[in-house]
Amino acid sequence: MNPLIEKITDLLRKELQLYGAMMAELEKQQDSVVTRQVEALLMTVDDLNHLAAEAVTLRRSRDEARSQLATELGHPSDIPLTELLPALPESSQIQIQALIQENNNVLRRASRRTVQNHMLLSRSIELMEEFISTLLPGQTTKVYGGDGRTYKNNTANRSTLEVVG
Protein backbone atom coordinates (compact mmCIF):
# COMPACT_ATOMS: atom_id res chain seq x y z
CA MET A 1 0.00 0.00 0.00
CA ASN A 2 1.10 3.52 -0.77
CA PRO A 3 2.64 5.15 2.34
CA LEU A 4 0.55 8.30 1.81
CA ILE A 5 -2.65 6.25 1.71
CA GLU A 6 -1.57 4.55 4.93
CA LYS A 7 -0.82 7.94 6.49
CA ILE A 8 -4.23 9.34 5.50
CA THR A 9 -5.97 6.23 6.83
CA ASP A 10 -4.04 6.45 10.10
CA LEU A 11 -4.81 10.17 10.47
CA LEU A 12 -8.52 9.55 9.83
CA ARG A 13 -8.48 6.88 12.56
CA LYS A 14 -6.76 9.27 14.96
CA GLU A 15 -9.33 11.96 14.17
CA LEU A 16 -12.13 9.50 14.86
CA GLN A 17 -10.59 8.65 18.25
CA LEU A 18 -10.18 12.34 18.99
CA TYR A 19 -13.80 13.10 18.10
CA GLY A 20 -14.85 10.22 20.34
CA ALA A 21 -12.85 11.82 23.16
CA MET A 22 -14.59 15.13 22.40
CA MET A 23 -17.98 13.45 22.68
CA ALA A 24 -16.98 12.00 26.06
CA GLU A 25 -15.89 15.47 27.25
CA LEU A 26 -19.12 17.01 25.99
CA GLU A 27 -21.05 14.38 27.98
CA LYS A 28 -18.99 15.25 31.07
CA GLN A 29 -19.64 18.92 30.43
CA GLN A 30 -23.37 18.37 30.25
CA ASP A 31 -23.30 16.32 33.45
CA SER A 32 -21.28 19.07 35.14
CA VAL A 33 -23.86 21.69 34.18
CA VAL A 34 -26.80 19.55 35.30
CA THR A 35 -25.15 18.62 38.61
CA ARG A 36 -23.78 22.16 39.12
CA GLN A 37 -20.15 21.11 39.41
CA VAL A 38 -18.43 24.33 38.39
CA GLU A 39 -14.85 23.10 38.72
CA ALA A 40 -15.58 20.01 36.65
CA LEU A 41 -17.28 22.22 34.06
CA LEU A 42 -14.22 24.47 33.82
CA MET A 43 -11.98 21.41 33.42
CA THR A 44 -14.11 20.13 30.53
CA VAL A 45 -13.87 23.49 28.79
CA ASP A 46 -10.09 23.37 29.08
CA ASP A 47 -9.98 19.74 27.89
CA LEU A 48 -12.25 20.53 24.94
CA ASN A 49 -10.03 23.43 23.92
CA HIS A 50 -6.98 21.13 23.94
CA LEU A 51 -8.85 18.49 21.92
CA ALA A 52 -9.98 21.11 19.40
CA ALA A 53 -6.39 22.31 18.94
CA GLU A 54 -5.27 18.71 18.44
CA ALA A 55 -8.05 18.21 15.87
CA VAL A 56 -6.83 21.22 13.89
CA THR A 57 -3.31 19.78 13.84
CA LEU A 58 -4.56 16.37 12.69
CA ARG A 59 -6.69 17.90 9.94
CA ARG A 60 -3.74 19.92 8.67
CA SER A 61 -1.55 16.81 8.58
CA ARG A 62 -4.26 14.87 6.76
CA ASP A 63 -4.76 17.72 4.29
CA GLU A 64 -1.02 17.85 3.56
CA ALA A 65 -0.93 14.08 2.99
CA ARG A 66 -4.02 14.30 0.74
CA SER A 67 -2.41 17.10 -1.25
CA GLN A 68 0.80 15.09 -1.70
CA LEU A 69 -1.14 11.96 -2.69
CA ALA A 70 -3.24 13.92 -5.20
CA THR A 71 -0.10 15.34 -6.81
CA GLU A 72 1.49 11.88 -6.86
CA LEU A 73 -1.59 10.47 -8.61
CA GLY A 74 -1.66 13.30 -11.18
CA HIS A 75 -4.61 15.21 -9.73
CA PRO A 76 -4.80 18.84 -8.63
CA SER A 77 -3.39 19.24 -5.12
CA ASP A 78 -6.61 20.84 -3.86
CA ILE A 79 -8.92 17.98 -4.90
CA PRO A 80 -11.16 16.84 -2.02
CA LEU A 81 -10.41 13.42 -0.56
CA THR A 82 -13.85 12.12 -1.56
CA GLU A 83 -13.11 12.99 -5.21
CA LEU A 84 -9.70 11.35 -4.97
CA LEU A 85 -11.16 8.04 -3.75
CA PRO A 86 -11.80 6.53 -7.23
CA ALA A 87 -8.06 6.81 -7.99
CA LEU A 88 -7.19 4.66 -4.95
CA PRO A 89 -7.10 0.87 -4.71
CA GLU A 90 -10.58 -0.54 -3.98
CA SER A 91 -9.69 -1.80 -0.50
CA SER A 92 -8.38 1.65 0.43
CA GLN A 93 -11.45 3.34 -1.06
CA ILE A 94 -13.79 1.32 1.14
CA GLN A 95 -11.74 1.85 4.28
CA ILE A 96 -11.21 5.58 3.76
CA GLN A 97 -14.85 6.15 2.77
CA ALA A 98 -16.02 4.38 5.94
CA LEU A 99 -13.67 6.49 8.09
CA ILE A 100 -14.82 9.70 6.42
CA GLN A 101 -18.48 8.80 7.00
CA GLU A 102 -17.90 7.85 10.63
CA ASN A 103 -15.87 11.02 11.28
CA ASN A 104 -18.68 13.11 9.78
CA ASN A 105 -21.30 11.27 11.86
CA VAL A 106 -19.40 11.83 15.11
CA LEU A 107 -18.79 15.49 14.21
CA ARG A 108 -22.53 16.00 13.61
CA ARG A 109 -23.33 14.42 16.99
CA ALA A 110 -20.64 16.55 18.66
CA SER A 111 -22.09 19.66 17.03
CA ARG A 112 -25.58 18.84 18.32
CA ARG A 113 -24.21 18.16 21.81
CA THR A 114 -22.27 21.43 21.74
CA VAL A 115 -25.46 23.33 20.90
CA GLN A 116 -27.32 21.51 23.71
CA ASN A 117 -24.57 22.35 26.19
CA HIS A 118 -24.57 25.97 25.06
CA MET A 119 -28.32 26.16 25.60
CA LEU A 120 -27.96 24.64 29.08
CA LEU A 121 -25.21 27.08 29.99
CA SER A 122 -27.18 30.02 28.59
CA ARG A 123 -30.24 29.01 30.58
CA SER A 124 -28.12 28.70 33.73
CA ILE A 125 -26.82 32.22 33.19
CA GLU A 126 -30.36 33.54 32.65
CA LEU A 127 -31.51 31.94 35.90
CA MET A 128 -28.58 33.46 37.77
CA GLU A 129 -29.33 36.89 36.28
CA GLU A 130 -32.96 36.53 37.38
CA PHE A 131 -31.79 35.61 40.87
CA ILE A 132 -29.47 38.62 41.01
CA SER A 133 -32.20 40.97 39.78
CA THR A 134 -34.51 39.61 42.49
CA LEU A 135 -31.83 40.09 45.10
CA LEU A 136 -30.75 43.51 43.80
CA PRO A 137 -33.75 44.99 41.96
CA GLY A 138 -33.16 47.85 39.57
CA GLN A 139 -29.49 47.08 39.03
CA THR A 140 -29.62 45.75 35.47
CA THR A 141 -32.11 45.19 32.71
CA LYS A 142 -31.88 43.26 29.48
CA VAL A 143 -31.67 45.24 26.27
CA TYR A 144 -31.96 43.72 22.83
CA GLY A 145 -29.37 44.75 20.28
CA GLY A 146 -29.80 45.03 16.54
CA ASP A 147 -28.45 41.50 16.17
CA GLY A 148 -31.22 40.05 18.38
CA ARG A 149 -28.96 39.29 21.33
CA THR A 150 -29.63 40.50 24.83
CA TYR A 151 -27.25 42.85 26.57
CA LYS A 152 -27.10 44.08 30.15
CA ASN A 153 -27.95 47.72 30.69
CA ASN A 154 -27.25 49.31 34.05
CA THR A 155 -30.33 51.31 34.97
CA ALA A 156 -29.13 52.46 38.34
CA ASN A 157 -25.76 53.20 39.81
CA ARG A 158 -26.80 52.66 43.40
CA SER A 159 -24.53 50.78 45.72
CA THR A 160 -25.60 47.52 47.27
CA LEU A 161 -26.01 49.28 50.62
CA GLU A 162 -28.48 51.75 49.14
CA VAL A 163 -30.54 48.93 47.64
CA VAL A 164 -30.48 46.75 50.74
CA GLY A 165 -30.60 49.41 53.46
N, C-alpha and C positions, 0 to 999 in steps of 0.2 A: 504494500500500500504506500502511496505517496506520503512522505513525511508531513507535508502541509495539510493533507486531508486528515491525517492522524492528529495533528495539532488542533485543527478546527474542531474535530470531534471531541477531543479532550477538553478544549475550552468551553464548548457547549455543555458538556457534562458538569464542569466546574461551575458554570453559570447556573445550571439547574440546581445544584447543591446549594449555591449561594441564595437563590431565590427561595428555596425551601427553608433555609435559615431565616430569611427575612419574614416569611410567613409565620414561623415560630415566634419571632420577636414581636410581630404585629399581634399575635394571639396574647402574648405576655402583656403587651401594652394595653390591650383591651381589658384584660383581667385586672391590671393595675388601676385602670380608670374606674372600673366597676367596684372594685374593693377599696378604692381610695388609698392606694399605697403610692404616695407621691415619690418617694425615693426610688422605688422600683420603676415607676413611670419614667423618671428622669434617666435611669440607667438604660431603659429600652430605647429612648430617643437617641442617646449616645451610641448604643450598639447599632441601631438602624442607620445612623449617619456613617459609621465605619463600614457597614455592609454595602451601603450605596456607593461609597468611594471605591470599594473593592470591585463592585459591579462595573463601574465606569472603566476601571483598569482592565478588567477581563474583556469587556466589549471592544476596547481599543485594540487589545492584542488579537482578538478574533478578527476584527476588521482588517488589521494589517496582514494577517495570514490569508484571509479571503482575497485581499487585493493581490498579494503575491501569487496565490494559486490561479487567480483569474488571468494574470499576465502570463504565467507559465503555460496555461492552456490556450492562450491566444485570444482571450476576451478582454474587453476594456476593464481597467483596474477598479472602476466604480460599479461594476455589475453587482446587483444584489445576490446574496447567497442562494436564494430560492431560484433565481434564473440561471445560476451556475450549476445547479444540481444535475441537469440532463447531461452535462459534460463529464460527470464523475462515474466511476464504476457503479453498477447497480446496487451492490451491497452497501456501498458508502452512501448512495442516494437515499436508500431506505432508512439507514441509521441516522443520517443527518436530518432528514425530513422529520423523523419521529422526535428527535431532540429539539428541533425548532418548534414543532407543535406543542410539545410539553412545556418548553420555556415560555411560549406565548400564553398557554393556559395558566401557568402559575403566576405570570406577571399580571394577567387580568384579575385573578383572584386576589393578588396582593394589592392591586389598585382599588378593588372594591373594599377590601378590609381597611385600607388607608383612609378612604372616604368615610367609612363607618366610624373609625377611630376619631377622625377629625370632627365628625358630627357629635360624638360623645363628649369630646373635649370642649367643643364650642358650647354645648348645652351645660356642661359643668361650670364654665365661665359665666354663662348667663345666670345660672342659679346663684352663684357667688355674688354677682353684681346686684341681683335682686335682694339678697341678704344684706349686703352693705347698704343699699338704698333704704332698706327698712330700718337698719340700725342707725344710719346717719342720713335722714331724709333731707332732700334739697341739695345734696352735695353734687350729684351728677345726673345728667339725663342723657338719653340716647338720641342722637341726631343722625338722620340718614343722609349720606353723601350722594353725589351725582351718580356714583357707580353702584348704588343700591346697598352698600355696606353701612353698618351702624358704627358711629363714632361717639366717644364720650364727650360731653360738653359740660364744663363746670358752670353751674348756674349760681353758685354762691361761693364766696371765699371766706366763709365763717370757719373759725377753728372748731375742733371737736369739742372743746369746753363750752363754746357758745351754743352749740347744738344740744349737748347733753345737759348743761346747767342752765 
